[in-house]
Amino acid sequence: MTPKELLYVEDALGHEQFFQTKCRETANQMKDPELRASVEQMAQKHEQIFKNFYGLL
């Protein structure tokens, strides 16, 4: 893997972690249970994407 490709991989993993964190923070601030559950599902999806992508390495 070239250094540039490694940077792309690091960026992608970092973005997934960021999205997961922001979704969880947002869900914790929501009062509507349906909306909160939806955002929590998004956080779980980003966590799964991160794990799958990391697992490929």
mmCIF entry with sequence, helices, sheets and N, C-alpha, C, O atoms, coordinates in Angstrom:
data_MODEL
# 
_entry.id   MODEL 
# 
_entity.id                         1 
_entity.type                       polymer 
_entity.pdbx_number_of_molecules   1 
# 
_entity_poly.entity_id                      1 
_entity_poly.type                           'polypeptide(L)' 
_entity_poly.nstd_linkage                   no 
_entity_poly.nstd_monomer                   no 
_entity_poly.pdbx_seq_one_letter_code       MTPKELLYVEDALGHEQFFQTKCRETANQMKDPELRASVEQMAQKHEQIFKNFYGLL 
_entity_poly.pdbx_seq_one_letter_code_can   MTPKELLYVEDALGHEQFFQTKCRETANQMKDPELRASVEQMAQKHEQIFKNFYGLL 
_entity_poly.pdbx_strand_id                 A 
# 
loop_
_entity_poly_seq.entity_id 
_entity_poly_seq.num 
_entity_poly_seq.mon_id 
_entity_poly_seq.hetero 
1 1  MET n 
1 2  THR n 
1 3  PRO n 
1 4  LYS n 
1 5  GLU n 
1 6  LEU n 
1 7  LEU n 
1 8  TYR n 
1 9  VAL n 
1 10 GLU n 
1 11 ASP n 
1 12 ALA n 
1 13 LEU n 
1 14 GLY n 
1 15 HIS n 
1 16 GLU n 
1 17 GLN n 
1 18 PHE n 
1 19 PHE n 
1 20 GLN n 
1 21 THR n 
1 22 LYS n 
1 23 CYS n 
1 24 ARG n 
1 25 GLU n 
1 26 THR n 
1 27 ALA n 
1 28 ASN n 
1 29 GLN n 
1 30 MET n 
1 31 LYS n 
1 32 ASP n 
1 33 PRO n 
1 34 GLU n 
1 35 LEU n 
1 36 ARG n 
1 37 ALA n 
1 38 SER n 
1 39 VAL n 
1 40 GLU n 
1 41 GLN n 
1 42 MET n 
1 43 ALA n 
1 44 GLN n 
1 45 LYS n 
1 46 HIS n 
1 47 GLU n 
1 48 GLN n 
1 49 ILE n 
1 50 PHE n 
1 51 LYS n 
1 52 ASN n 
1 53 PHE n 
1 54 TYR n 
1 55 GLY n 
1 56 LEU n 
1 57 LEU n 
# 
_struct_asym.id          A 
_struct_asym.entity_id   1 
# 
loop_
_struct_conf.conf_type_id 
_struct_conf.id 
_struct_conf.pdbx_PDB_helix_id 
_struct_conf.beg_label_comp_id 
_struct_conf.beg_label_asym_id 
_struct_conf.beg_label_seq_id 
_struct_conf.pdbx_beg_PDB_ins_code 
_struct_conf.end_label_comp_id 
_struct_conf.end_label_asym_id 
_struct_conf.end_label_seq_id 
_struct_conf.pdbx_end_PDB_ins_code 
_struct_conf.beg_auth_comp_id 
_struct_conf.beg_auth_asym_id 
_struct_conf.beg_auth_seq_id 
_struct_conf.end_auth_comp_id 
_struct_conf.end_auth_asym_id 
_struct_conf.end_auth_seq_id 
_struct_conf.pdbx_PDB_helix_class 
_struct_conf.details 
_struct_conf.pdbx_PDB_helix_length 
HELX_P HELX_P1 AA1 PRO A 3  ? GLN A 29 ? PRO A 3  GLN A 29 1 ? 27 
HELX_P HELX_P2 AA2 PRO A 33 ? LEU A 56 ? PRO A 33 LEU A 56 1 ? 24 
# 
_struct_conf_type.id          HELX_P 
_struct_conf_type.criteria    ? 
_struct_conf_type.reference   ? 
# 
loop_
_atom_site.group_PDB 
_atom_site.id 
_atom_site.type_symbol 
_atom_site.label_atom_id 
_atom_site.label_alt_id 
_atom_site.label_comp_id 
_atom_site.label_asym_id 
_atom_site.label_entity_id 
_atom_site.label_seq_id 
_atom_site.pdbx_PDB_ins_code 
_atom_site.Cartn_x 
_atom_site.Cartn_y 
_atom_site.Cartn_z 
_atom_site.occupancy 
_atom_site.B_iso_or_equiv 
_atom_site.pdbx_formal_charge 
_atom_site.auth_seq_id 
_atom_site.auth_comp_id 
_atom_site.auth_asym_id 
_atom_site.auth_atom_id 
_atom_site.pdbx_PDB_model_num 
ATOM 1   N N  . MET A 1 1  ? 0.853   -1.166 0.000  1.00 0.00 ? 1  MET A N  1 
ATOM 2   C CA . MET A 1 1  ? 0.000   0.000  0.000  1.00 0.00 ? 1  MET A CA 1 
ATOM 3   C C  . MET A 1 1  ? 0.906   1.239  0.000  1.00 0.00 ? 1  MET A C  1 
ATOM 4   O O  . MET A 1 1  ? 1.860   1.332  0.772  1.00 0.00 ? 1  MET A O  1 
ATOM 5   N N  . THR A 1 2  ? 0.585   2.164  -0.870 1.00 0.00 ? 2  THR A N  1 
ATOM 6   C CA . THR A 1 2  ? 1.394   3.380  -0.953 1.00 0.00 ? 2  THR A CA 1 
ATOM 7   C C  . THR A 1 2  ? 1.059   4.300  0.215  1.00 0.00 ? 2  THR A C  1 
ATOM 8   O O  . THR A 1 2  ? 0.002   4.161  0.831  1.00 0.00 ? 2  THR A O  1 
ATOM 9   N N  . PRO A 1 3  ? 1.952   5.238  0.522  1.00 0.00 ? 3  PRO A N  1 
ATOM 10  C CA . PRO A 1 3  ? 1.659   6.194  1.597  1.00 0.00 ? 3  PRO A CA 1 
ATOM 11  C C  . PRO A 1 3  ? 0.376   6.990  1.333  1.00 0.00 ? 3  PRO A C  1 
ATOM 12  O O  . PRO A 1 3  ? -0.375  7.280  2.265  1.00 0.00 ? 3  PRO A O  1 
ATOM 13  N N  . LYS A 1 4  ? 0.126   7.341  0.081  1.00 0.00 ? 4  LYS A N  1 
ATOM 14  C CA . LYS A 1 4  ? -1.081  8.096  -0.237 1.00 0.00 ? 4  LYS A CA 1 
ATOM 15  C C  . LYS A 1 4  ? -2.335  7.248  -0.014 1.00 0.00 ? 4  LYS A C  1 
ATOM 16  O O  . LYS A 1 4  ? -3.339  7.744  0.496  1.00 0.00 ? 4  LYS A O  1 
ATOM 17  N N  . GLU A 1 5  ? -2.277  5.975  -0.395 1.00 0.00 ? 5  GLU A N  1 
ATOM 18  C CA . GLU A 1 5  ? -3.410  5.077  -0.163 1.00 0.00 ? 5  GLU A CA 1 
ATOM 19  C C  . GLU A 1 5  ? -3.661  4.899  1.325  1.00 0.00 ? 5  GLU A C  1 
ATOM 20  O O  . GLU A 1 5  ? -4.811  4.839  1.762  1.00 0.00 ? 5  GLU A O  1 
ATOM 21  N N  . LEU A 1 6  ? -2.603  4.814  2.094  1.00 0.00 ? 6  LEU A N  1 
ATOM 22  C CA . LEU A 1 6  ? -2.736  4.687  3.536  1.00 0.00 ? 6  LEU A CA 1 
ATOM 23  C C  . LEU A 1 6  ? -3.416  5.923  4.132  1.00 0.00 ? 6  LEU A C  1 
ATOM 24  O O  . LEU A 1 6  ? -4.226  5.805  5.052  1.00 0.00 ? 6  LEU A O  1 
ATOM 25  N N  . LEU A 1 7  ? -3.091  7.087  3.615  1.00 0.00 ? 7  LEU A N  1 
ATOM 26  C CA . LEU A 1 7  ? -3.742  8.316  4.078  1.00 0.00 ? 7  LEU A CA 1 
ATOM 27  C C  . LEU A 1 7  ? -5.243  8.290  3.771  1.00 0.00 ? 7  LEU A C  1 
ATOM 28  O O  . LEU A 1 7  ? -6.054  8.725  4.588  1.00 0.00 ? 7  LEU A O  1 
ATOM 29  N N  . TYR A 1 8  ? -5.607  7.781  2.600  1.00 0.00 ? 8  TYR A N  1 
ATOM 30  C CA . TYR A 1 8  ? -7.025  7.668  2.256  1.00 0.00 ? 8  TYR A CA 1 
ATOM 31  C C  . TYR A 1 8  ? -7.746  6.732  3.225  1.00 0.00 ? 8  TYR A C  1 
ATOM 32  O O  . TYR A 1 8  ? -8.859  7.022  3.664  1.00 0.00 ? 8  TYR A O  1 
ATOM 33  N N  . VAL A 1 9  ? -7.117  5.629  3.551  1.00 0.00 ? 9  VAL A N  1 
ATOM 34  C CA . VAL A 1 9  ? -7.707  4.666  4.477  1.00 0.00 ? 9  VAL A CA 1 
ATOM 35  C C  . VAL A 1 9  ? -7.865  5.298  5.860  1.00 0.00 ? 9  VAL A C  1 
ATOM 36  O O  . VAL A 1 9  ? -8.909  5.154  6.496  1.00 0.00 ? 9  VAL A O  1 
ATOM 37  N N  . GLU A 1 10 ? -6.839  5.990  6.316  1.00 0.00 ? 10 GLU A N  1 
ATOM 38  C CA . GLU A 1 10 ? -6.906  6.659  7.614  1.00 0.00 ? 10 GLU A CA 1 
ATOM 39  C C  . GLU A 1 10 ? -8.025  7.696  7.633  1.00 0.00 ? 10 GLU A C  1 
ATOM 40  O O  . GLU A 1 10 ? -8.756  7.806  8.617  1.00 0.00 ? 10 GLU A O  1 
ATOM 41  N N  . ASP A 1 11 ? -8.160  8.449  6.556  1.00 0.00 ? 11 ASP A N  1 
ATOM 42  C CA . ASP A 1 11 ? -9.232  9.441  6.464  1.00 0.00 ? 11 ASP A CA 1 
ATOM 43  C C  . ASP A 1 11 ? -10.604 8.781  6.527  1.00 0.00 ? 11 ASP A C  1 
ATOM 44  O O  . ASP A 1 11 ? -11.491 9.243  7.245  1.00 0.00 ? 11 ASP A O  1 
ATOM 45  N N  . ALA A 1 12 ? -10.772 7.704  5.778  1.00 0.00 ? 12 ALA A N  1 
ATOM 46  C CA . ALA A 1 12 ? -12.063 7.017  5.751  1.00 0.00 ? 12 ALA A CA 1 
ATOM 47  C C  . ALA A 1 12 ? -12.429 6.488  7.138  1.00 0.00 ? 12 ALA A C  1 
ATOM 48  O O  . ALA A 1 12 ? -13.571 6.624  7.578  1.00 0.00 ? 12 ALA A O  1 
ATOM 49  N N  . LEU A 1 13 ? -11.467 5.891  7.815  1.00 0.00 ? 13 LEU A N  1 
ATOM 50  C CA . LEU A 1 13 ? -11.726 5.386  9.170  1.00 0.00 ? 13 LEU A CA 1 
ATOM 51  C C  . LEU A 1 13 ? -12.040 6.535  10.124 1.00 0.00 ? 13 LEU A C  1 
ATOM 52  O O  . LEU A 1 13 ? -12.940 6.434  10.957 1.00 0.00 ? 13 LEU A O  1 
ATOM 53  N N  . GLY A 1 14 ? -11.301 7.610  9.997  1.00 0.00 ? 14 GLY A N  1 
ATOM 54  C CA . GLY A 1 14 ? -11.534 8.784  10.849 1.00 0.00 ? 14 GLY A CA 1 
ATOM 55  C C  . GLY A 1 14 ? -12.911 9.380  10.624 1.00 0.00 ? 14 GLY A C  1 
ATOM 56  O O  . GLY A 1 14 ? -13.569 9.805  11.574 1.00 0.00 ? 14 GLY A O  1 
ATOM 57  N N  . HIS A 1 15 ? -13.351 9.413  9.372  1.00 0.00 ? 15 HIS A N  1 
ATOM 58  C CA . HIS A 1 15 ? -14.678 9.945  9.073  1.00 0.00 ? 15 HIS A CA 1 
ATOM 59  C C  . HIS A 1 15 ? -15.769 9.074  9.686  1.00 0.00 ? 15 HIS A C  1 
ATOM 60  O O  . HIS A 1 15 ? -16.746 9.589  10.229 1.00 0.00 ? 15 HIS A O  1 
ATOM 61  N N  . GLU A 1 16 ? -15.607 7.782  9.601  1.00 0.00 ? 16 GLU A N  1 
ATOM 62  C CA . GLU A 1 16 ? -16.610 6.892  10.185 1.00 0.00 ? 16 GLU A CA 1 
ATOM 63  C C  . GLU A 1 16 ? -16.673 7.055  11.709 1.00 0.00 ? 16 GLU A C  1 
ATOM 64  O O  . GLU A 1 16 ? -17.757 7.039  12.291 1.00 0.00 ? 16 GLU A O  1 
ATOM 65  N N  . GLN A 1 17 ? -15.528 7.209  12.340 1.00 0.00 ? 17 GLN A N  1 
ATOM 66  C CA . GLN A 1 17 ? -15.517 7.440  13.792 1.00 0.00 ? 17 GLN A CA 1 
ATOM 67  C C  . GLN A 1 17 ? -16.188 8.770  14.126 1.00 0.00 ? 17 GLN A C  1 
ATOM 68  O O  . GLN A 1 17 ? -16.950 8.866  15.089 1.00 0.00 ? 17 GLN A O  1 
ATOM 69  N N  . PHE A 1 18 ? -15.901 9.787  13.327 1.00 0.00 ? 18 PHE A N  1 
ATOM 70  C CA . PHE A 1 18 ? -16.495 11.108 13.545 1.00 0.00 ? 18 PHE A CA 1 
ATOM 71  C C  . PHE A 1 18 ? -18.017 11.038 13.408 1.00 0.00 ? 18 PHE A C  1 
ATOM 72  O O  . PHE A 1 18 ? -18.740 11.554 14.260 1.00 0.00 ? 18 PHE A O  1 
ATOM 73  N N  . PHE A 1 19 ? -18.506 10.399 12.338 1.00 0.00 ? 19 PHE A N  1 
ATOM 74  C CA . PHE A 1 19 ? -19.952 10.289 12.127 1.00 0.00 ? 19 PHE A CA 1 
ATOM 75  C C  . PHE A 1 19 ? -20.610 9.541  13.271 1.00 0.00 ? 19 PHE A C  1 
ATOM 76  O O  . PHE A 1 19 ? -21.687 9.918  13.733 1.00 0.00 ? 19 PHE A O  1 
ATOM 77  N N  . GLN A 1 20 ? -19.965 8.490  13.722 1.00 0.00 ? 20 GLN A N  1 
ATOM 78  C CA . GLN A 1 20 ? -20.505 7.702  14.834 1.00 0.00 ? 20 GLN A CA 1 
ATOM 79  C C  . GLN A 1 20 ? -20.609 8.562  16.093 1.00 0.00 ? 20 GLN A C  1 
ATOM 80  O O  . GLN A 1 20 ? -21.639 8.561  16.768 1.00 0.00 ? 20 GLN A O  1 
ATOM 81  N N  . THR A 1 21 ? -19.558 9.284  16.401 1.00 0.00 ? 21 THR A N  1 
ATOM 82  C CA . THR A 1 21 ? -19.545 10.138 17.591 1.00 0.00 ? 21 THR A CA 1 
ATOM 83  C C  . THR A 1 21 ? -20.619 11.212 17.514 1.00 0.00 ? 21 THR A C  1 
ATOM 84  O O  . THR A 1 21 ? -21.347 11.439 18.481 1.00 0.00 ? 21 THR A O  1 
ATOM 85  N N  . LYS A 1 22 ? -20.719 11.872 16.367 1.00 0.00 ? 22 LYS A N  1 
ATOM 86  C CA . LYS A 1 22 ? -21.700 12.945 16.214 1.00 0.00 ? 22 LYS A CA 1 
ATOM 87  C C  . LYS A 1 22 ? -23.126 12.417 16.288 1.00 0.00 ? 22 LYS A C  1 
ATOM 88  O O  . LYS A 1 22 ? -24.002 13.073 16.853 1.00 0.00 ? 22 LYS A O  1 
ATOM 89  N N  . CYS A 1 23 ? -23.363 11.250 15.728 1.00 0.00 ? 23 CYS A N  1 
ATOM 90  C CA . CYS A 1 23 ? -24.702 10.655 15.809 1.00 0.00 ? 23 CYS A CA 1 
ATOM 91  C C  . CYS A 1 23 ? -25.062 10.347 17.257 1.00 0.00 ? 23 CYS A C  1 
ATOM 92  O O  . CYS A 1 23 ? -26.178 10.621 17.698 1.00 0.00 ? 23 CYS A O  1 
ATOM 93  N N  . ARG A 1 24 ? -24.121 9.781  17.984 1.00 0.00 ? 24 ARG A N  1 
ATOM 94  C CA . ARG A 1 24 ? -24.397 9.455  19.394 1.00 0.00 ? 24 ARG A CA 1 
ATOM 95  C C  . ARG A 1 24 ? -24.628 10.727 20.221 1.00 0.00 ? 24 ARG A C  1 
ATOM 96  O O  . ARG A 1 24 ? -25.526 10.765 21.063 1.00 0.00 ? 24 ARG A O  1 
ATOM 97  N N  . GLU A 1 25 ? -23.830 11.754 19.987 1.00 0.00 ? 25 GLU A N  1 
ATOM 98  C CA . GLU A 1 25 ? -24.008 13.024 20.705 1.00 0.00 ? 25 GLU A CA 1 
ATOM 99  C C  . GLU A 1 25 ? -25.375 13.624 20.395 1.00 0.00 ? 25 GLU A C  1 
ATOM 100 O O  . GLU A 1 25 ? -26.076 14.101 21.287 1.00 0.00 ? 25 GLU A O  1 
ATOM 101 N N  . THR A 1 26 ? -25.736 13.591 19.132 1.00 0.00 ? 26 THR A N  1 
ATOM 102 C CA . THR A 1 26 ? -27.026 14.150 18.719 1.00 0.00 ? 26 THR A CA 1 
ATOM 103 C C  . THR A 1 26 ? -28.177 13.351 19.302 1.00 0.00 ? 26 THR A C  1 
ATOM 104 O O  . THR A 1 26 ? -29.147 13.931 19.789 1.00 0.00 ? 26 THR A O  1 
ATOM 105 N N  . ALA A 1 27 ? -28.087 12.042 19.262 1.00 0.00 ? 27 ALA A N  1 
ATOM 106 C CA . ALA A 1 27 ? -29.153 11.189 19.802 1.00 0.00 ? 27 ALA A CA 1 
ATOM 107 C C  . ALA A 1 27 ? -29.365 11.463 21.289 1.00 0.00 ? 27 ALA A C  1 
ATOM 108 O O  . ALA A 1 27 ? -30.499 11.471 21.769 1.00 0.00 ? 27 ALA A O  1 
ATOM 109 N N  . ASN A 1 28 ? -28.288 11.684 22.003 1.00 0.00 ? 28 ASN A N  1 
ATOM 110 C CA . ASN A 1 28 ? -28.402 11.946 23.443 1.00 0.00 ? 28 ASN A CA 1 
ATOM 111 C C  . ASN A 1 28 ? -29.103 13.263 23.745 1.00 0.00 ? 28 ASN A C  1 
ATOM 112 O O  . ASN A 1 28 ? -29.597 13.454 24.856 1.00 0.00 ? 28 ASN A O  1 
ATOM 113 N N  . GLN A 1 29 ? -29.157 14.165 22.785 1.00 0.00 ? 29 GLN A N  1 
ATOM 114 C CA . GLN A 1 29 ? -29.800 15.455 22.999 1.00 0.00 ? 29 GLN A CA 1 
ATOM 115 C C  . GLN A 1 29 ? -31.258 15.481 22.535 1.00 0.00 ? 29 GLN A C  1 
ATOM 116 O O  . GLN A 1 29 ? -31.973 16.449 22.794 1.00 0.00 ? 29 GLN A O  1 
ATOM 117 N N  . MET A 1 30 ? -31.692 14.440 21.864 1.00 0.00 ? 30 MET A N  1 
ATOM 118 C CA . MET A 1 30 ? -33.040 14.414 21.298 1.00 0.00 ? 30 MET A CA 1 
ATOM 119 C C  . MET A 1 30 ? -34.075 13.964 22.312 1.00 0.00 ? 30 MET A C  1 
ATOM 120 O O  . MET A 1 30 ? -33.820 13.119 23.169 1.00 0.00 ? 30 MET A O  1 
ATOM 121 N N  . LYS A 1 31 ? -35.249 14.559 22.182 1.00 0.00 ? 31 LYS A N  1 
ATOM 122 C CA . LYS A 1 31 ? -36.343 14.214 23.083 1.00 0.00 ? 31 LYS A CA 1 
ATOM 123 C C  . LYS A 1 31 ? -37.359 13.298 22.414 1.00 0.00 ? 31 LYS A C  1 
ATOM 124 O O  . LYS A 1 31 ? -38.027 12.514 23.087 1.00 0.00 ? 31 LYS A O  1 
ATOM 125 N N  . ASP A 1 32 ? -37.477 13.392 21.101 1.00 0.00 ? 32 ASP A N  1 
ATOM 126 C CA . ASP A 1 32 ? -38.411 12.544 20.353 1.00 0.00 ? 32 ASP A CA 1 
ATOM 127 C C  . ASP A 1 32 ? -37.847 11.119 20.278 1.00 0.00 ? 32 ASP A C  1 
ATOM 128 O O  . ASP A 1 32 ? -36.787 10.904 19.691 1.00 0.00 ? 32 ASP A O  1 
ATOM 129 N N  . PRO A 1 33 ? -38.551 10.149 20.871 1.00 0.00 ? 33 PRO A N  1 
ATOM 130 C CA . PRO A 1 33 ? -38.023 8.776  20.919 1.00 0.00 ? 33 PRO A CA 1 
ATOM 131 C C  . PRO A 1 33 ? -37.801 8.144  19.539 1.00 0.00 ? 33 PRO A C  1 
ATOM 132 O O  . PRO A 1 33 ? -36.819 7.428  19.339 1.00 0.00 ? 33 PRO A O  1 
ATOM 133 N N  . GLU A 1 34 ? -38.697 8.402  18.594 1.00 0.00 ? 34 GLU A N  1 
ATOM 134 C CA . GLU A 1 34 ? -38.542 7.831  17.252 1.00 0.00 ? 34 GLU A CA 1 
ATOM 135 C C  . GLU A 1 34 ? -37.325 8.405  16.545 1.00 0.00 ? 34 GLU A C  1 
ATOM 136 O O  . GLU A 1 34 ? -36.538 7.674  15.944 1.00 0.00 ? 34 GLU A O  1 
ATOM 137 N N  . LEU A 1 35 ? -37.184 9.691  16.621 1.00 0.00 ? 35 LEU A N  1 
ATOM 138 C CA . LEU A 1 35 ? -36.042 10.353 15.984 1.00 0.00 ? 35 LEU A CA 1 
ATOM 139 C C  . LEU A 1 35 ? -34.738 9.928  16.649 1.00 0.00 ? 35 LEU A C  1 
ATOM 140 O O  . LEU A 1 35 ? -33.730 9.693  15.982 1.00 0.00 ? 35 LEU A O  1 
ATOM 141 N N  . ARG A 1 36 ? -34.775 9.836  17.960 1.00 0.00 ? 36 ARG A N  1 
ATOM 142 C CA . ARG A 1 36 ? -33.591 9.403  18.701 1.00 0.00 ? 36 ARG A CA 1 
ATOM 143 C C  . ARG A 1 36 ? -33.165 7.986  18.286 1.00 0.00 ? 36 ARG A C  1 
ATOM 144 O O  . ARG A 1 36 ? -31.982 7.718  18.076 1.00 0.00 ? 36 ARG A O  1 
ATOM 145 N N  . ALA A 1 37 ? -34.139 7.099  18.174 1.00 0.00 ? 37 ALA A N  1 
ATOM 146 C CA . ALA A 1 37 ? -33.850 5.719  17.769 1.00 0.00 ? 37 ALA A CA 1 
ATOM 147 C C  . ALA A 1 37 ? -33.266 5.687  16.358 1.00 0.00 ? 37 ALA A C  1 
ATOM 148 O O  . ALA A 1 37 ? -32.364 4.901  16.068 1.00 0.00 ? 37 ALA A O  1 
ATOM 149 N N  . SER A 1 38 ? -33.779 6.533  15.502 1.00 0.00 ? 38 SER A N  1 
ATOM 150 C CA . SER A 1 38 ? -33.281 6.599  14.124 1.00 0.00 ? 38 SER A CA 1 
ATOM 151 C C  . SER A 1 38 ? -31.818 7.041  14.085 1.00 0.00 ? 38 SER A C  1 
ATOM 152 O O  . SER A 1 38 ? -31.004 6.467  13.361 1.00 0.00 ? 38 SER A O  1 
ATOM 153 N N  . VAL A 1 39 ? -31.501 8.054  14.860 1.00 0.00 ? 39 VAL A N  1 
ATOM 154 C CA . VAL A 1 39 ? -30.123 8.561  14.887 1.00 0.00 ? 39 VAL A CA 1 
ATOM 155 C C  . VAL A 1 39 ? -29.197 7.540  15.558 1.00 0.00 ? 39 VAL A C  1 
ATOM 156 O O  . VAL A 1 39 ? -28.043 7.397  15.153 1.00 0.00 ? 39 VAL A O  1 
ATOM 157 N N  . GLU A 1 40 ? -29.681 6.846  16.558 1.00 0.00 ? 40 GLU A N  1 
ATOM 158 C CA . GLU A 1 40 ? -28.881 5.788  17.186 1.00 0.00 ? 40 GLU A CA 1 
ATOM 159 C C  . GLU A 1 40 ? -28.592 4.656  16.197 1.00 0.00 ? 40 GLU A C  1 
ATOM 160 O O  . GLU A 1 40 ? -27.512 4.065  16.221 1.00 0.00 ? 40 GLU A O  1 
ATOM 161 N N  . GLN A 1 41 ? -29.561 4.358  15.329 1.00 0.00 ? 41 GLN A N  1 
ATOM 162 C CA . GLN A 1 41 ? -29.339 3.348  14.295 1.00 0.00 ? 41 GLN A CA 1 
ATOM 163 C C  . GLN A 1 41 ? -28.257 3.803  13.322 1.00 0.00 ? 41 GLN A C  1 
ATOM 164 O O  . GLN A 1 41 ? -27.442 3.001  12.866 1.00 0.00 ? 41 GLN A O  1 
ATOM 165 N N  . MET A 1 42 ? -28.257 5.102  13.006 1.00 0.00 ? 42 MET A N  1 
ATOM 166 C CA . MET A 1 42 ? -27.205 5.633  12.133 1.00 0.00 ? 42 MET A CA 1 
ATOM 167 C C  . MET A 1 42 ? -25.837 5.478  12.785 1.00 0.00 ? 42 MET A C  1 
ATOM 168 O O  . MET A 1 42 ? -24.862 5.134  12.117 1.00 0.00 ? 42 MET A O  1 
ATOM 169 N N  . ALA A 1 43 ? -25.764 5.732  14.085 1.00 0.00 ? 43 ALA A N  1 
ATOM 170 C CA . ALA A 1 43 ? -24.500 5.576  14.805 1.00 0.00 ? 43 ALA A CA 1 
ATOM 171 C C  . ALA A 1 43 ? -24.035 4.125  14.748 1.00 0.00 ? 43 ALA A C  1 
ATOM 172 O O  . ALA A 1 43 ? -22.853 3.852  14.538 1.00 0.00 ? 43 ALA A O  1 
ATOM 173 N N  . GLN A 1 44 ? -24.969 3.202  14.935 1.00 0.00 ? 44 GLN A N  1 
ATOM 174 C CA . GLN A 1 44 ? -24.623 1.783  14.872 1.00 0.00 ? 44 GLN A CA 1 
ATOM 175 C C  . GLN A 1 44 ? -24.163 1.388  13.465 1.00 0.00 ? 44 GLN A C  1 
ATOM 176 O O  . GLN A 1 44 ? -23.249 0.580  13.302 1.00 0.00 ? 44 GLN A O  1 
ATOM 177 N N  . LYS A 1 45 ? -24.810 1.968  12.461 1.00 0.00 ? 45 LYS A N  1 
ATOM 178 C CA . LYS A 1 45 ? -24.431 1.668  11.078 1.00 0.00 ? 45 LYS A CA 1 
ATOM 179 C C  . LYS A 1 45 ? -22.997 2.149  10.804 1.00 0.00 ? 45 LYS A C  1 
ATOM 180 O O  . LYS A 1 45 ? -22.211 1.436  10.181 1.00 0.00 ? 45 LYS A O  1 
ATOM 181 N N  . HIS A 1 46 ? -22.666 3.352  11.268 1.00 0.00 ? 46 HIS A N  1 
ATOM 182 C CA . HIS A 1 46 ? -21.311 3.869  11.073 1.00 0.00 ? 46 HIS A CA 1 
ATOM 183 C C  . HIS A 1 46 ? -20.290 3.038  11.855 1.00 0.00 ? 46 HIS A C  1 
ATOM 184 O O  . HIS A 1 46 ? -19.163 2.847  11.398 1.00 0.00 ? 46 HIS A O  1 
ATOM 185 N N  . GLU A 1 47 ? -20.680 2.549  13.020 1.00 0.00 ? 47 GLU A N  1 
ATOM 186 C CA . GLU A 1 47 ? -19.790 1.679  13.789 1.00 0.00 ? 47 GLU A CA 1 
ATOM 187 C C  . GLU A 1 47 ? -19.528 0.379  13.018 1.00 0.00 ? 47 GLU A C  1 
ATOM 188 O O  . GLU A 1 47 ? -18.400 -0.113 12.974 1.00 0.00 ? 47 GLU A O  1 
ATOM 189 N N  . GLN A 1 48 ? -20.582 -0.163 12.416 1.00 0.00 ? 48 GLN A N  1 
ATOM 190 C CA . GLN A 1 48 ? -20.438 -1.406 11.648 1.00 0.00 ? 48 GLN A CA 1 
ATOM 191 C C  . GLN A 1 48 ? -19.581 -1.177 10.405 1.00 0.00 ? 48 GLN A C  1 
ATOM 192 O O  . GLN A 1 48 ? -18.745 -2.014 10.067 1.00 0.00 ? 48 GLN A O  1 
ATOM 193 N N  . ILE A 1 49 ? -19.779 -0.065 9.733  1.00 0.00 ? 49 ILE A N  1 
ATOM 194 C CA . ILE A 1 49 ? -18.962 0.259  8.553  1.00 0.00 ? 49 ILE A CA 1 
ATOM 195 C C  . ILE A 1 49 ? -17.496 0.355  8.958  1.00 0.00 ? 49 ILE A C  1 
ATOM 196 O O  . ILE A 1 49 ? -16.622 -0.172 8.269  1.00 0.00 ? 49 ILE A O  1 
ATOM 197 N N  . PHE A 1 50 ? -17.228 1.028  10.074 1.00 0.00 ? 50 PHE A N  1 
ATOM 198 C CA . PHE A 1 50 ? -15.856 1.156  10.566 1.00 0.00 ? 50 PHE A CA 1 
ATOM 199 C C  . PHE A 1 50 ? -15.248 -0.219 10.817 1.00 0.00 ? 50 PHE A C  1 
ATOM 200 O O  . PHE A 1 50 ? -14.132 -0.504 10.382 1.00 0.00 ? 50 PHE A O  1 
ATOM 201 N N  . LYS A 1 51 ? -15.991 -1.067 11.520 1.00 0.00 ? 51 LYS A N  1 
ATOM 202 C CA . LYS A 1 51 ? -15.481 -2.401 11.851 1.00 0.00 ? 51 LYS A CA 1 
ATOM 203 C C  . LYS A 1 51 ? -15.229 -3.231 10.597 1.00 0.00 ? 51 LYS A C  1 
ATOM 204 O O  . LYS A 1 51 ? -14.216 -3.922 10.491 1.00 0.00 ? 51 LYS A O  1 
ATOM 205 N N  . ASN A 1 52 ? -16.150 -3.157 9.658  1.00 0.00 ? 52 ASN A N  1 
ATOM 206 C CA . ASN A 1 52 ? -15.977 -3.918 8.400  1.00 0.00 ? 52 ASN A CA 1 
ATOM 207 C C  . ASN A 1 52 ? -14.762 -3.428 7.624  1.00 0.00 ? 52 ASN A C  1 
ATOM 208 O O  . ASN A 1 52 ? -13.955 -4.222 7.139  1.00 0.00 ? 52 ASN A O  1 
ATOM 209 N N  . PHE A 1 53 ? -14.646 -2.126 7.517  1.00 0.00 ? 53 PHE A N  1 
ATOM 210 C CA . PHE A 1 53 ? -13.527 -1.547 6.771  1.00 0.00 ? 53 PHE A CA 1 
ATOM 211 C C  . PHE A 1 53 ? -12.201 -1.865 7.459  1.00 0.00 ? 53 PHE A C  1 
ATOM 212 O O  . PHE A 1 53 ? -11.224 -2.238 6.809  1.00 0.00 ? 53 PHE A O  1 
ATOM 213 N N  . TYR A 1 54 ? -12.183 -1.715 8.775  1.00 0.00 ? 54 TYR A N  1 
ATOM 214 C CA . TYR A 1 54 ? -10.972 -2.003 9.537  1.00 0.00 ? 54 TYR A CA 1 
ATOM 215 C C  . TYR A 1 54 ? -10.603 -3.483 9.422  1.00 0.00 ? 54 TYR A C  1 
ATOM 216 O O  . TYR A 1 54 ? -9.428  -3.843 9.350  1.00 0.00 ? 54 TYR A O  1 
ATOM 217 N N  . GLY A 1 55 ? -11.632 -4.329 9.406  1.00 0.00 ? 55 GLY A N  1 
ATOM 218 C CA . GLY A 1 55 ? -11.417 -5.764 9.298  1.00 0.00 ? 55 GLY A CA 1 
ATOM 219 C C  . GLY A 1 55 ? -10.779 -6.168 7.960  1.00 0.00 ? 55 GLY A C  1 
ATOM 220 O O  . GLY A 1 55 ? -10.083 -7.180 7.880  1.00 0.00 ? 55 GLY A O  1 
ATOM 221 N N  . LEU A 1 56 ? -11.019 -5.378 6.928  1.00 0.00 ? 56 LEU A N  1 
ATOM 222 C CA . LEU A 1 56 ? -10.428 -5.667 5.628  1.00 0.00 ? 56 LEU A CA 1 
ATOM 223 C C  . LEU A 1 56 ? -8.916  -5.443 5.613  1.00 0.00 ? 56 LEU A C  1 
ATOM 224 O O  . LEU A 1 56 ? -8.197  -5.993 4.779  1.00 0.00 ? 56 LEU A O  1 
ATOM 225 N N  . LEU A 1 57 ? -8.457  -4.625 6.552  1.00 0.00 ? 57 LEU A N  1 
ATOM 226 C CA . LEU A 1 57 ? -7.040  -4.322 6.603  1.00 0.00 ? 57 LEU A CA 1 
ATOM 227 C C  . LEU A 1 57 ? -6.317  -5.437 7.299  1.00 0.00 ? 57 LEU A C  1 
ATOM 228 O O  . LEU A 1 57 ? -5.096  -5.380 7.451  1.00 0.00 ? 57 LEU A O  1 
# 
